[in-house]
Amino acid sequence: MREVIDAAADELAAAGVDSARVDAELLAAHVAGTPRGRLTLTEPDAGFVSRYRELITQRARRIPLQHLTGVAAFGPVTVDVGPGVFIPRPETEVLLEWAMKLPLPDPPVIVDLCTGSGALALALATHYPRARVVAVDDSEQALSYARRNVADSAAGSGVELLHADVTQPGLLTELDGTVDLLVSNPPYIPDNAALEPEVAQHDPAHALFGGPDGMAVIGPIVEAAGRLLRPGGFCAVEHDDTTSDRTAEVFRRSGRFDEIVARHDWTGKPRYVTAVRSQ
């Protein structure tokens, strides 16, 4: 098994895959149906090698690992993903960790805008099991994955999915002034940014690009947060690593937020801005 994985890792590295060894092991575990840590206890037979080689060939063509396995891990949950839905990224888990440390009331009201696969909404519903979580997206294809993930999750009973455009002024007016936490990982990449093939060719462009400067969706989200959050409610919006200052400035210009903080991901890059609704 080690020899088979070594050869696969070399092939992926030659194809430009940064996480070649990890991906080779994860794909082997997927095919073998065993935990990654027990791979060396498994003897690869002809059926394994044939299926594994097929997946390695596809990964070498830069098809995302998550499209090959059909799932993505995110915090405490694992969600179904595939063509047509944004793959949740580890970078967003720093936003999740921040949110899980908040002094929210019990039960809290949480809104997740641009939910995609529903990963962030489900992770928050898992951590706050009595929460009402309203998750919004305007992509029917993405919501088809989110519905499946909500239905398959023990925490899914607390998650409500809504097909709507988060930039529309009348979004969720029935919740005005009542939301305890609003989070969003919106489309924020500037239109002309260079991306890895896994992203550029396989993530839906609608979930990636946020206009010429990446800010087209962030402004309306901050406006909605100012209306939806109760006084003292919390907000976090992810952004491109080039637009941290501009995102913080959007919060300041709204005049509705205090404690505006630019925060970084695990690699030290500016990743999201948090704020508290003014009293």
N, C-alpha and C positions, 0 to 999 in steps of 0.2 A: 504494500500500500504506500509506503514511504517513497519508493522509487516511482510509482505512478504519479503521485502528487508532486514530487520534485520535477518531473518532466513537464507536467502541466503548468507549474509555477514558472518555469523557464519560458514556456511558450507565451504565457500571458505577459510576462515582463518584456519579452521581445516585441509584443504588440502594443506596448506603451501603457499597460494597466499598472497604476501606482501600487495598488494593494494586491499584487499578483499572488503572493504566498497565501494570504488570508482568503482570497477568493477561491483559490485552488482547493483549500481545505474545506471551505464552506460548501462548495459544490460537491465535493466528495462526500461530505456528511449528508447532504441532501439526497444524493443518489443512493447511498448506503442505508439511509434511514436510521442513522446512529448519531449520537452527540459528537461534536468535533473532537472533544478530548479523548474519545475512545476509538478513533479511526485506526490507529496502529494495531488494534486488537481484531480488526476485520480483514479477512482475506479477500482480495478482489477477484471475482470470477469473471468469465468472459462477458456475461450480461452487464456487470457493473462497468467494465472497461469500455464496452461499446457505448453505453448511455453517457458515461462520464466524458469520453472523447467528444461526443456530440455537443455537450454543454460547453466544454472548454473551447471548442471551435467557435461557438456562438459568442462566448465571452471575449475571445480574441478579436472578434469583429466589433467589439465595444458595445454589445447589447448589455444593458445593466444587469448586474447580478440579481437584483430583486425581480426583474422580469423573468429570469430563468427559474428562480425558486418560487415565484408567485407571492412572496411575503416580504415584509420589511419590519424589523424590530424598531420600536420607538418607546423609550422609557419602560414603563411596566407592561406595555401591550405589544402585540404583534398583529399587523393588519395585512389584509390582502391588497396587493397592488398589481399593476400591469399597464399595458398601453392605454393612454387616455387619462391617466391620473398622475399627479405629482408624487414622486417618491419622497417620503419624509426623510430629512437629513439629521445626522447626529448634532449638527450645529444648533438646531432648534431645541435640543434637549436642555441647553443652558437656560432658555426662556422657561421651559417646563419646570426646571428645578427652582427657579426664582418663584414661579407661581405656586409651587407646592409648599413654600415656606411662609406664605402670607397669612395674616390673622383674619381669615374670612369668617363671617357668621355661619352658623349651622342651622338650616341648610343654606348654602350660597346660591346665587343666581349667576351663571357664567355664560358669556357669549364668545363664540369662536368664529371670527369672520375669515372667509376664504379657507374653509375647513378641508377641502380636497378629499383625501381618503378617510377623514375623520380621526386621524391618529392623535392629534393634540386634544381634541374634545374627549375622546375615549380615555386618554391618559389622565386628564383632569377628573373625569367622572370616576375613574378607578381610585384616585387619591381622595376625592371628596365624594364618597358613595351616596350621600343624601342630596347632592347638588342637582339643580335643574340646569342642564347645559343645552343651550340653543346654538346649533352649528349651521352656518350659512355658506352656500356656494352657488355660483350661477352656471356651473357646468353640470349638465345632466349625466354625462359620462362619469365624472368624478363622483357624483352623488350615488351612482349605482354601486360603486365600490364602498362608499361610506355606509349605505344602507346594509350591505352585506356584512360589513365589519361591526356595525351596531347590533345587528341581529345575532351575530356570533359571539358577542362579548357579554360577560356577566354584568358589566357596568352599563351596557347599552340601554337599559330601561330608563336611565336618567337623561338620555340624549335625544333631543328633538332636532330633526334635520329639516332645513328650509331651503327651497330652490328660489334664490333671489339675488339681485345685483347689489353688492355691498356699497356701491357708490350712489345708489338712489336715495334721495333725501328722506323718504318716508319709511325707511327700513325699521321694522320692529318698534313702531311708535307706542305700542301697548306696553312696552317695557321701559319707557322713558323714566329716568330717575330712580330705577330700582335695581340696576345691575351692579353686582359686587366686584366682578372681574371681567374685563374684556381683553381678549388676546387675538392676535392676527399674525399670520405668516403670509402676507399678500404677494402678488406679482410685484417684484421690485428691481429686477435686473434692467439696467439701461439697454435700450433697443439694440445698440451696435456692439455690445460686449462679446468678447470671444469666450466660448464655453467648451468644456470637454465634450467629446462625441456622445458619451452616455447621456448628457443633459441636452445638448443641442438637437440631437436626432431622435430622442425618445421621450423626454418630458414634454407635455403639451405647452406650446408657446404661450398660450393664454394664461397659464399658471406661472410663467417665468418673467415675462417682460412687462415693465411698468412705465412705458413711454420713453421719450428721449433721455430723460435723466433718472428714470426709475421711480419717480415720485407720484405718478398719476393716480394711483389707488390709495396711497398713504394719506394724502390730504383728506379725502372723503371719510376714511376710516377714523381719523382723529376727530373730525367733525361729528361723526356718529357717536364716538365714545363720549364726547363732551355732553351729548344729549342723553345717552342711555345710562351712564354711570350715576349712581347715587353720590352725594357728597362723601368724600373719603374713599370712594371706589377706586380700584386699581386698573391700570392699563399697561399693556406691553405690545409693541409693534416691531416685528423684525424688519430689517432693511439691508440694502447692499452695503458692502464694507466701504464704499465711497460716499455714502450719503448719511452718515451718522449725524453730522452737524445740521444738515438740512431737515432731517426728521425731528431732531430736538427743537429746531426753530419752528416747525409746524405746530408742535405742542405749545410753545411759548406764545406764538401769534394768536392762538385760539383764545387765550386769556382765561381758560377754564381749568388749568392744571397747575399743581405745585409739585415739588420734589421730582423734577424732570431730570432723569439720569441716563446717560449713554453708557451702555454696558458691552462687554466683550465676550467672545466665545472662548473655547478651550485653547484655540491657537493664538489668542491675543488680538484677533481682528475685531473691530467694532461690529456688533451684530444686531443689537436691538436697543430700543429706548423704552424706559418705563416712566410712568407718571402717576400722580394721584389726583383725582378730581377735587377741585377746590371746594372748601366749605362755604 
